[in-house]
Amino acid sequence: MDSHLFDQDKKKTWKQTVLLSFQIVGIVYGQLSTAPLYVFGTMRASDLAADQEVVYELFSFIFWTLTIISLLKYASIVLKADDEGEGGTVALYSLLCRNAKVGLLPCDRSANEVVLYEEKSSPKIKADSRARRAIEKHKICHYLILFLALFGSCMAIGDAVLTPALSVYSASAGVQRSLTDILNDIFASSEHTKESMSNALKAYVPVPSACVILVGLFMLQHCGTRKIGIMFAPIIAAWLVFVAAVGTYNIFHWDVKIIYKISPFYIYRFITKIDIHRWRLLGSVILCVAGSEAMFAGLGHFSKKSIKITFICFIYPLLLLCYAGQAAYMSKNLTSPDFNHLSQSMPRQCKHLYIVLSLLSSAVGSQATITACFSIINQCLALNCFPRVKVIHTSKTINGQIYIPDVNWLLMIFSLTVTIGFRDLVKIGNATALAIISGMLVTTSLMALIIALYWEKDVMVSAYFLVCFGFLEAAYLSACLLQFHKGSWYLVVLLAVSMTVMLSWHYGSMKKYEFDLQNKVSTEWLIDISPGLGISRVPGIGFIYTDIVAGIPAFFSHFITNLPAFHQVLILVSFKSIPVPYIAESERFLIGRIGPKDYKIYRCIVRSGYCDHIRDTGDFEEKIIRSIGEFISIEQNDIESMMGCPDERMIFVGHSRVGGNGLVPLEDLESSSCMVNNESQISPVAEEALESGGSGCKKRKKVRFMLPHNSPKMQVSVRNELLELIDARESGSAYFLGQSHLVVRDGSNFLKRFLIMVYRFSEKNCREPPVALKIPHAALVEVGVVCTI
């Protein structure tokens, strides 16, 4: 029986792997698959037409670049450095933060205890090497590693802007050339008419059609990764089979000896004859591995096995056939017009099919960079390195499949700007190549640290990895920089904008956190001051949202000093981002008590990974109250597992560990509200609220609580405290949020003033904190505090 179940699970796993492998073709490998549209096309024909040997040498470069970077570096090495299924530069940074002390958040001993709980289940660091000590000791190394992570993220954003414009515009230009050839054959007339027709097609086909396709591509993003993958995978698969078949035909038709040109001897010969014209050709060669970084960044959307299998067995061999066929055609047609464009190497009988497939696949090919961009920005959000934006999960089974509307529309606007502004395939290709190679250099640098600090390999192994791959990528980078004035400058503009926003947001968030730590008051202050101020307790529950995990936030002490009253049950809620992708539900809520029992003051620390979005769920408040109920019921029996100082002990609470001794939720489906919540009864609202026909009212799930069936066997004090929590819940809830306003001191330097100005602008125009989005305005109390830095 067990073996039968095992076989079923194994069969299901392989079935899922095959399905994911099919979807990956359209999502992850779209950019790699459509690179033949522009690799040779972005090279200047004058640099290629001199000698067919140049074509052979460039083909050898393409073969070894695909083999070394895509196959060896990414598919064989980098994919192993996933952070529990997540990839990308931020995931590498997270691994370094967790395995070496390189984080830049201010020191908070209580917060560190919350984070360090994760070390119980992770392998302990064995080696205390000289490199580790040097990196952990010098603060400049911490800033450099964070800068590298943010720089790599900015390159991914730039790639997501430029690649759609490049692939779609190259396909549209190819369609224009194919249409010109077709019309010239149909309407055999004077040269003047042919020239007029060609100029008209060049003016009205490439840019308008590219813009239409780009708008359609970005409008499809809300469908989600799975639906887009199912739609796009057949297109990319058909495209790859088509170009590989045409490549095979061209090999046998034009130059069957092209397969011998993969010899490294041709690379050596290219280098020996190097000059500035030859060297800048390498800036286009690197485009053949465009999408390799997406292979790693897209790990959160798919499995490692499916990504590797698809590349080795399908993508890699078909691409080599395509490039070999195009090189064979070019070597024998150096005098033909536009001989370096893929459309010209198509046999005449395949032109119509090429037009259709190239347009469709060019749109699909951009999906890889867009998907990778969503994943990386999602990771930056959790690390406080990007302004708050709405993140929508598009899959119930794979957590990493997301869609970010605000980012999607910005990418669309910038891509359209590039297409309309440049109107030149070479310039867009130059900027894209610089983005690709810069991102790869960042991954190589961070991977060298991962090898030494996380995998604990010898420093020489790490240095060997850095030198081998870094030298190759640095050579390509130098070739791309030669084209800086011919389009690459646009990437620098994108980098400056995105890096300024990310650095300013991280700096402002860090300064706010430092202010909260320095101005917090002790819990004893709240207990001792209550009798002196004559503080009264009002019915209901007060939720105080704060970033600190110990003490009382300054904004709440300011509030009760001026208005001496707070609720009969007070819950201080803090969110702590842990440098892991996901946190198990049984380890998410850390609950503790502040002061004596009769004060009914609790602390709830909500732990989340950088891919979790627990604050966006409709039942978040319900989970907190249930966790408090469980804490009350097990507080005496589980005192040994509590952590923290004796005055404020805390325990991890999971709904599955109690066996029904906490609060039991009841859902009153009959309650409804018409657009406005009752001010005296604040309840969480289910996301699947049903619209009632034509009345404007919504059916809402109103969650109440009751004692479990074994409540008569409880201790009297525990039972009474649970009843008070239920009564407070029925009386209503209020939510206290601190609004910190950063103000720069007089005499501060320009850089500090500029970063704070950008932060304040971003904060004013970005999304509200997730906890504030589902709170009715009548129950929300915002307390303003001025933070002078």
N, C-alpha and C positions, 0 to 999 in steps of 0.2 A: 504493500500500500504506500509506504513512504517513498520507495523508489519510483512508483508511478507518479506521485505528486512532484517528486524532484524532476522527473522527465518533463512533466507539464510545465513547471516553472522554467526549466531550461529552454523548452520550445517557445514559451511566451517571451523569454528574454531575447532570444534570437529573432523572433518575429518583430519585437519592438525595435531591435537594432537595425533590421532591414528597413522598417518603415522610416526610422529616423535617418538612415543613410539616404533614402530616397528624398526626404524633405531637405536634407543638407545640400543636395545638388543645387536647389533653387535658392537657398538662404545663405549658406556660408561660402559656397564656391562659385557663386554667380560672377563675382569680380574677377577671379582667376580665369574663369571660363571665357569671359568676354574680352580679356586683355589682348588677344590677337587683333582685335579691331583697331588698336591704336599703338601697339608696340613699335612696329616698323613705320606706321603712319605718322608718328610724331617726329621721326628723323627727317632731316632736310635731304631732299632727293639729290642735291648737288654733292653732299658728303658721301653718298652711296654710289653714284653713277660712275665714279672714276675707275673702279676696278671690281670685278666680281669676287675677288679674294676678300674684299672688305665684307661682303655679304656672308661668305663662309665663316669668317672670323667672328662676326656678330652672332651668327647662329650657334657657334661653339660657346660663346659667352652665355647665350640664352639657355642652352642645355645645362651647363654647369651651374649657372645661377639658380635655375629651378631645382636642380638636384641638391645643391649644397644648402641653400637657404630654406626652400619650401619643404623638401623631403627630409634632409638630415637635421637641420636646426629645429624647425617647427614641429613636423610630424613625429620625429624620433626623440627629441630632447625637451623642447619647451612645453609640449602638451603634458609632460609628466609633472610639471610644476603647478598644477591646478590647486586652488584653494578650496578644497571640498567641493569640487565640481565647477567652480567659477574661474574664469581666466581673464587676462588683460593686465595692463600695467598696475591698476589699482589693486588687483588680487595679489600681484607680486609684492607690492608695497605692504599689504596687509600681512602677508607671510613674514616679511622682515620685521614688522612691528611686533608680531607675536613671538618671534624667535630671537630677536635682538632688541635692546632697549633704544629704539630710534624714534619713538613717538614724540610728538611735539605738544601734546596737551599739557596744561599746567599740572603740577604734582598735587594729587589729592589722595591721601592715604586710604580713606574709606572707599573712594572710587576704585583704587587699585585693587583692593580686596575683592570687589565685585568682579573685576576682570580676571584676577588671578585664580578664581574658582575654576576657570577653564583649563588650567594647567593640571588639574587632577586627572583629566581624561586625555591629556596630550602627552607625548613622549618628552621626557625631561632632557634638557640640553646636556650633552655629555662632555663636549670639549670646550675648554675656555682658552681659545687660541689668542695669539697676539693680535691678529686682525680683528677679532671680535671685540677685544678690550679697546683697541684704538678707535673703532667705529662708535662704540658705546660711550667712550670718554669725551670725544670731541663733538661739540654741538654743531659745528659747521657741517659735519657728515650727515647729521639728522636733517638739516635744512637742504642739503644737496640731494639726499634720497627723496625727500618730499617734492623738491623741484623736479626731479627726474620723473616721478610718478605723474605730476600735474602736466609736465611737458608732453609726456607720452599720451595723456588723455586729450590734450589740445590737438596733437597731431591726428588722433582718431577723429576728432570733431572736424578738423580741416579736411581729412580724407573723405568724410561723409558729405562734405559740401562739394568737393572737387570731382570725386569719382562719378557721381551721377551725371554731372555736366559733361565730363570727358567721354564716358561710354555712350551716352545718348547722342551727343553731338557728332561723335565719330561715325555712329551708325547712320545718322541723318545725312551726313556728308557723303557716306558710301551710297546711300539710296539716291542722292542727287546725281552722283556720277553714273550709277547704273541706269537711272532714268534717261540721262543724257545719251548714253550709248544706245539704249533701246529706241528712243525717239529719232536719233540720227539714222538708225537702220530703217525705221518705218517711213520717215519723211526725208527721203534722199533729195536734197535741194541744194541751193547755193551755200557757199561757205559763210556768207553774211547772215543768212537765216539760221544756220547752225550755231554761229557765234551768239546771235541774239537769243536763241532758245537756251543755250548753255548759261548765258549770263542771267537770264530770267530765273532759271531753275536754281542757280547758285544764290540768288538774292532772296527767293521766296520759299525755298524748301528746307535747308538745314536748320536755321535758327527757329522759325515758327514751329516746325514739327518737333524739334527737340524740346521746346518750351511746353507744348501740349503733352508730350509723353512724360516730362518731369512732373507736371501738375497731377497727371493721372497716377503716377507712381506714388507720390507722397499722399494722395488722397486714399490710397489703398491700405496705408499702414495701420489704420484702426482695426482692420480685420484680424490682426494678430499673426504671430509667426507661423502657427500651424496651418491656418487657412492659406496664407500667402505661399508657404512652402509647398502645399498640395497643388496650388494653382501654378506656381512658377517652376517647380521641379521638372515637369514634362517639357517645358519650353527649353530650359537649359540642357536637359538630356538630349533633346532633339538637335539643338544647336551644336553640341559637342560631337555627336555622331556625324552630323552633316559636315562640319569643318574638318574632322578627322578623315572622313571619306574623301573629301575634296583634296585634302593634303596628301593622302595616299595616291590619288590619281595624279597630282602634280609631281610627286616624287618619280613615278614611273614615266610620266609623259615628258618632263623637262630635264631632270638630272637625278638619276637613280643613285649616283655616287655621293649624294648629299649626306647619306647616313654615315659616311666615313669622316665627315667634317666636324664631328663632335670631339675629335681628338684635341687634347689640351695644347698640342703643337700650334694650332691656329691662334689660341689665346696668346701664346708666347710671341708669335709672329706679329700679332696686333700690337703688343706692348713695345716690341723693338722698333716699330715704325711710328710710334706715338707722336702726335702733335695735337694742338688745341682743337682742331676740327674732328679728329678721330676720338679724342677723349670725351668731348661733349656728347658723342653718340651713346656713351654708357648711361647717360641720364635717361635715355629712352629704354635701354635694355632692362633697367631695374623695374620697369613697369610690368615685365612678364611675371613678377612675383607679387604684384598688387593683389591683395586679398589674403596673403599668407598670415598677416597679423590678425585678420578677421577669423582665421581658423582657430586661433588661441582665444581671442576676445569673445567668440561665440560659444564658448564651452558651456555657459549657463543655459543656453537654449537647447543643447544637444549633449549626447554622451561622448566621452573620449574615444571609445572603441569605434563608434559609427563614423566619427570625423576622420579617423586614421584609415579605416577600411575604404571609405569612399575615395579618399585622395590617392592612395597607393594603387588601388585596383581599377579606378575609372578615370579620375581627373588627370593624373600625371601622364599616363601613356597616350591618351587622346590629344592632350595639348602638345606633346612632343611631335606627334604626327602632323598636327596643324602647322606648327612653326617650321618643320622640315619641308613641308609642301610649299609654304609661302616663300621660304628661302630659295628653294629649287626654281620656282617661277621667276623670282627677282634676278637670280644669277644669269638668266638667259634673256631677260627683257629690260636691260638697263636703259635702253633708249626710249622705251614706251612712256607715254604721259601717265603720271601718277602711279608708276610701277610699284611703289612701296606701300600702297594701300591694299588691304585685304580684298576689297571689292574687285580690284583689277585681276586678281589671281583666280577668280571664279570662272569656270567654263561658261560659255555663252548660254547653254541650255539650262544652267542653274541660277541665272541672274534673278529670275522672278522669285524663286524660293529663298534666295539670299536676302532679297529686300524684306520679305516678311519676317524671316527668322532673326535677322540682324536687328530690326527695330524692336521686336519683342524681347530678345535676349539682352539687348543693351539696357532696357528698362529694368529687367530682372537682375542684371549684373550689378546694379547699384545697391541691391537689397543687402548684400553682405556688410557693407560699410555702415549703412543706416542701422541695421540690427546691432552691430558692434558698438556704435555710438550710443544707442539707448542703454546697453548693458553697462558701459563705462560711466555714463552720467549717473545712472542709478547707483553705482558703487560710490561715486564721489559725493552724492547726496548724504549717504550715511556717515561719511567721514567729515562732514561739514566743509566740503570744498566746492560746493556748487549751490547757487540760490535754490530755494524750495520750488519745485515744480510738481505737477500732478503726474503720478505714475500709475498706469492701468495694467493689471495683470491679465493677460489674454489667454492663459491656460490654467486649468484647475489641477493638472497633474505635474507640469513642469514649471517650477517657481520662477525660473529665469526668463521666461518668455513675457516680455513687457512691451508697452507702448507709451511714449511720452508725448502728448499732443503739442505742448508749447515748443519743445525742441524740434519736433517734426516740421512745424510750419516755419520756424526760423531756418532750418536746413533748406527747405524748399525756396525761400526767398533768396538766400545766399547763392544757391545753385542757379537760379534763374538770373541773378545778377552777373554771375561768372559767364554764363552762356551768352547773354545779350551784350555784356560789356566787352568780352575778348573777341568773340566770333573767329577764333583762331585755335585750331586743334593743337598746334605746337606749343602755344603759350599755356593753355590749360594743362597739357601733358607735362610741361616743365614744373608747374606748381604741384601737380599731383605726385610726381616722382620725388620731389623734395619732402613732401608729407610722408610718403611711404618709407623712404630710407631713414628719415629722422625717427619715426616711430620704431623701426627695427633696431636702430642703435640704442634707443632707450631700453628696449626689451633685452638686448644683449648685455647691457651694463647691469641691469637689475638681476638678470639670470646669473651673472658671474657672482653676485653677492648671495643669491639663493644657493648656489652650488657650495659656497664656502660656509655659510652661516646656517642654512636650513638642512641641506643634505649632508653637511659636515664632511665634505670631501677635502682632500689636500688643497692647500692654497695654489699649488702649481697646476692642478686640474682646472681650478677657476680661472687662473691667469691664461692657461692654454685656450680655454673656451673664449675668453675675452679677446685675446690676440688674434686667433684664427678668424672668428666671425667678425670681430670689430674691424680688423684690417680690411677685409673685403668690403664691408659696408661703408667704411670711411672713404675708400676709393670711389665708390659710387656717389657718396655725398659730395666729394670734391667735384665730380662731373656735373652734378645737379647745380652746384653753386656757380658754375660757369654761366648758367642760364638765368642767373638771378634777375637781371634787368629785362629778361624776356618772359615774364609771367610769374616767376617764382616769388617775386616781391608780394604778390597777393596773399600767399600763405603766411608771410611774415605779418601782414596786417591782421589776418584772422588769428594768428598766434598771439599777437599783442592784445587784441580785444578779449579773447577767451581767457588768456592767462591772467590779465588784470582783474577780470571778474572773479575768477577762481581764487587767486591769491588774496584779493580784498575780502572776499566772503570768509575765507579761512582765518584771516587776520582779525576781522571784526568779531567773528564767533569766539575766537580764542580770548580776545580782550574782554568780551562780555562775561565769559566764564571766569576769567581771572578776577573781575570785579565782584562777581557773586561769591567767589571763595573768600575774598578779602573782607567783604562786608556782611557775611552771614552772622547770625547770632546763635548762641548755643540753645539747645532744647531746654536747659535749666532756666534760661531767661524767660521763656514763655510760661513755664510753670510757676516761677517765682513772682512774675509781674502780674499775673492774673488777679490775685486778691487785692493788690495795691491799686490797680486801675478800675476795680469793680467790673471786670469783664463778665458779661452775661452770655450764656449759651442759648442759642436759638434752635428750634427743631430743624432737622434735615442733615444732609451730608455736605460738607465742604471739601471740594477737590482743589488742592493747591498744586499747580504744575510748575516745577522748577528744574533747573539743570543740575543743581548740587544734590549730593546723596547723603549729606550729613549736616545737621544743624537746620536752622530756620532761615529761609531766604529773606534778604533785606527788604524786598517789596512787601512781604506779608507783615513783618514787624512794623514797618511804616504804616501799614493799613490799620492794624489793631491799636496802634498808639493813638491814632486820630479817631478811630471808630471802634471803641472797646467792646466788640462782640464777635463771636464766631460760632459755628454750628456745633450741635451736640456730638457729632462724629466728624473728625477732621482727618483727611487722608492726604499726605504729601506724596505726590506722584512724580517720579524722576525717570527719565529715559537714558539708558546707558548703552551706547553703541559698542559692541564687542568686535574686534577685528577677525571675525569669522563670517562666512556667508549666512548661515542660519543657526538659530538657537532652538533647541527642542522645547516643546510646550512645558514639559516637566521641570525645566530649568529656566523658565522665562521670568517668573514673578518671584522677587525676593521681598518678603514681608517682614516687618518688625513693628515693635510698639515703642512709642515715645512717652516717657513719664509713667506715672501710676496708672493702673487699670481704669480707675474711675474718671480719668480725663478723656478716655476714648480717642486718643490721637495715634494714628498709625502712619507708617512709612511704607510705600510700595515702589520698589525699584524695578522697572520693566527693562529687561535685557533684550537686545535685538541685534542680529547680524546685519551686515551692510546690504543684504538682499531681502531682509524682512521688511514688511510694511504693516505692522500690527496696528498702528494708530489710524489706519485708513478703514478698519473694519467697523461695522455698525454695532457689534456686541462688545466693544472694548470696555466700556464702563461696567457692563455686566460681569466680565471676566475679573475685573479688579475687585468688585464686591464679593464675588464667589471666593476669590483668593483670600480676602480678609476673613471671610467666614471660616474657611479651612484653617487659617492660621489660629483663629481663636479656639477652634475645637482640638487642635493638636499641640498648642503652645506648651502645656505642662508636660505632656508625654514625650515630646521630641526635643527637649531642651538641650540635649547633647549635640545635636546637629546644627545648632544655631551658631552664627558667625558674627563677628563684630565686637565692639566694646560691651562691657557688662551693662551699661546704662541703656543701650539701644541694640539688643540682640536681634538678629534677623535670620530667617530660614527660607529656603527655597520651597515654594508651594506649587504642586502640580495637581490638577483636578482628578487625576487617576490614582493618586496614592492614598486617598483618605478612605475610600470605600463607603461614601455616602454619609460621612459624619459632619459635613459642612452644610451650607445652605442649598436648598433644592429650588431651581428656577421653575416658575410657572409662566406660561405664555397665554395672555388673555387676548385671543384673536378678535374678540368682538369690539374691543376699544378702537376708536378711530379719532382722527383729528382733521380739521378742515384748514389746511395750510398753516395754522398757527398752533404751537404747542401750549398746553395749559401751564401757566407760569409756576404753579405750586406743585406740579408733578412732572419731573423731568425723567424720561425713560429712554433707553437706547432704542433706536429705530432700525428695523431690519432693512437690509438693502433691497430685498425683494418685495418692497411694499407695493400693494396692488392699487392701481388707479380705479376709483369708482366712476361709473359711466356718467360723464357730463356734468357732475356736481362740483368738480374741483377738489373733492375730498380724497384722502389717501387712507387706506386700511393700513394700520401700523401694528407691529408686534410690541405689545407692552409687557415687559418681563417683570414679574413680581417674584418674591422669594418666600419660602416657608421652611420650617424646621424639618429635618429628616424624620423618618418613622421611628428611629430609635432614640429620639430626643428625651423621652422620660428617663432613660438610663444615664443621661449626661449629668455632669456635676451642675449644681444649681447655679454657680457663678458663670459657668460657660453658657448655660442655657439662657440666663438673663441677659448676658452680653450679646448673644446672637439675636434675641428678641429686640433689644435696643437698636441693633444694626438694621433689622427689618423695619422697625418703626421709623427710624431716621430716613430710610429709603422711601417709605411711603409718604413722608412729609415733604419730600422734594430735595433737589440738589442745587448747589451753586458752584461755580467754577471760577477760580482765581488765577489770572494770568498776569505775569509781570511784563511790562513793556519798557525795556531798557533803551534809552536814547543815548547813543554815543556822542560825546562832545570832546573835541580836541582842545587841550590846554593851549593858552597863548604861548607863543614862542616855539611851538613844535615845528619840526622840519617839514619840507614840502611833501616828501614821500608819505609820511604818516598822514598828513592832511588829505592827500589825494586818495589813499587807500580807504580812509574812513568815509570820504565823500562818495566814492564808488559803492562802498558797502551800504551806506544809508539809501542811496538811489536804488540799489538792487533790492534791499529789504522793503522799500516802499512799494515797489512794483512787482514783487514776486508773490507767490501763493502764501496764504495764511498758514501758520503752524497747523499740522493735521488735527491736533486735539481741539482746535478752535473751530474747525469747519462744521462739525455736527452739533455744536452747542447753540441753543437758541439765545438770541441777544438778550432776552429778558433775564436769563440766568447767568450771564457772563459778567464778571467783575474784572476789569483791566486796571491795574495799578501802575502808573508811570513812575519810572526811576531814571534820573539823569546819571549817566556813567561818564565821569570826566577822566580821560586817559592822556 
